[in-house]
Amino acid sequence: MTDTPLLDLTGLTKAYPGVVANDSVSLAIMPGEVHALLGENGAGKSTLVKMIYGLVKPDAGSMKMNGEAFAPAEPRAARAAGVGMVFQHFSLFDALTVAENIALGMENAPKLGALSQQIRDVSDTYGLPLSPDRVVGDLSAGERQRVEIIRCLLQEPKLLIMDEPTSVLTPQEVEILFKTLRKLSAEGTAILYISHKLEEIRALCDGATILRLGKVVGECVPAETSARDMAEMMVGTVLQTPTRAGKTPGEVVLELKSLSAKSQSAFGMPLRDISVEVRRGEVLGIGGVAGNGQDELLAALSGEMLTTPGMILFQGREVGLLGPNPRRALGILTAPEERLGHAAAPDMSLTENAMLTGAAREGLEKGGLLNWSAARQFAEKIIAQFDVRTPGPGNAARSLSGGNLQKFVIGREVLQRPELLVVNQPTWGVDASAAASIRQALLDLAENGTALVVISQDLDELMEISDRFAALNEGRLSPPRPAHDLTVDEIGLMMGGAHGMEVAHV
């Protein structure tokens, strides 16, 4: 180890119209250090790593790499200097093989045969099992992440930036990833680790820098700091834990009878013989690694994918052939995982996005005429009640950070008082304080009689709010079990393929 930081940031500042994203941020990362970057949504984490990776140019301040001036004009320059980055959202082509995808991301890729051998070597060395010949569209989310990591490792980075790396992994896959990161750290590679999963931060990271409203507000040693203390440093207030009175569930609201359906995507997962009931006031949590039928299940329930009559009953009524708008009129509301482009129209304002799903239930249109004043008031209500950080309802959806857009999307559906709410990844990319608020809003809905289906890859979240838990694997749903008596190992087994059977108690 050396006394010279691998990466040294001094006074980095970046401002956009109406907001200072980073305000004189300074931090240092030593060779081989695993350093966490923490902060609530809008704290400035994304802007900071974009400056390190050459995607954004700072307005003021300086960076040094190994004591030398570092100012990458583009990502290519950052990679050449030894910076690799694994983004939260993967950039892969489903129709190409692993080797072909990795070749596309390299400056001077060798021939595919030689590259395939390099992939096998790196895969074996770092415990990331992956065949270079497999088509990416056939890979699980965890395997796709390995493609991105191996692509970075082939460039022999000195600094590896990881953004929310465990959001799509099973507990067992998280352990594999952590072993890989610890091996890299032992070899001298520094890792800048961004995550809202604070217990993971405590288990993995050597140090942490906390941002709030663009400024550094503290540093800590995660292993010596509780997750709650770190969360409260991030938000600057006492963190509220979601609570629920726990009423007995009422009558059946949703009944699925041997639901089977083909995916609308060439690389999607068909639904296979799913049978389950969800009652009024109940939260059914559904876990599973991404790509195991979550999107298809939400599409089948929302009406975006029509199904054979008799498979989906809502309050005893057949709804499988109804589209999204008739289902919304009945009280079936949904919030899909993909925020931009699916849950919200990127270039439309928040007022317009409020109109898109709230027109019928909020009385925003009558006789074909749209009441834009009422739509604006509805958008303002969402912004206020769910603490959406935006200059106002006239701003485009794409102008919001991912976490703030998520708060808007969830708030828009919650405030419409659904009879049944189906939500996929309700707090993905959302900070601890906002996640607690969203979970409390979902629990309050259940207290008021709404039936909820919550699909998530965050197992802590599901255990916190679910009455019963089931796992999706290869389009099949395991038998639901009471959430309170499940262990993490049992859940991992269910997510990994123990479908169609009860998992033995450990």
Secondary structure, DSSP 8 states (H G I E B T S, - for coil): --SS-SEEEEEEEEEETTEEEEEEEEEEE-TT-EEEEEE-TTSSHHHHHHHHTTSS--SEEEEEETTEE---SSHHHHHHTTEEEE-SS----TTSBHHHHHHHT-SS---HHHHHHHHHHHHHHTT----TTSBGGGS-HHHHHHHHHHHHHTT--SEEEEESTTTT--HHHHHHHHHHHHHHHHTT-EEEEE-S-HHHHHHH-SEEEEEETTEEEEEE-GGGS-HHHHHHHHHSS-------------SEEEEEEEEEE--SSTT---EEEEEEEEETT-EEEEE--TTSSHHHHHHHHHTSS---TTSEEETTEE-TT--HHHHHHHTEEEE-S-TBTTTB-TTSBHHHHHHHHHTTTTT-EETTEE-HHHHHHHHHHHHHHTT--SS-TTSBGGGS-HHHHHHHHHHHHHTT--SEEEEESTTTT--HHHHHHHHHHHHHHHHTT-EEEEE-S-HHHHHHH-SEEEEEETTEE---EEGGG--HHHHHHHHHT-TTS-----
